[in-house]
C-alpha cells in the first residue's frame, strides 16, 4: 500500500455498488496512506489542501480534492510535490 518510487499522482474515484456510491480502490488507498503512513507537514488556509511527507523517502505529497464542485470535494487525489515551497503559502503544523 505504500507509495512506489515511480508514482507521481494518485487520483481517486467513485464506483457504483448495489448499496450506492463508494470510494474506488485508489481513493481507499489514498485515505489509508494519509491516515497510516504519511506525516502531515502543512495545511493551506482553506483546509482543502494538505501537504504530507513520506517518512520512507522524504518525498512530499499534496492531498487535494480536484472536483471541488462536488459536495465534500469529491474523491481525493494525492500529487507529488518537489518541495514545501511548491505547496505555496500555508500554516505549518
PyMOL commands that set and color helices and strands:
alter all, ss='L'
color gray80, all
select helices_A, chain A and resi 25-36+71-73+84-87
alter helices_A, ss='H'
color red, helices_A
select strands_A, chain A and resi 9-11+14-17+20-23+39-43+50-53+60-64+77-81+91-92
alter strands_A, ss='S'
color yellow, strands_A
deselect
rebuild
show_as cartoon
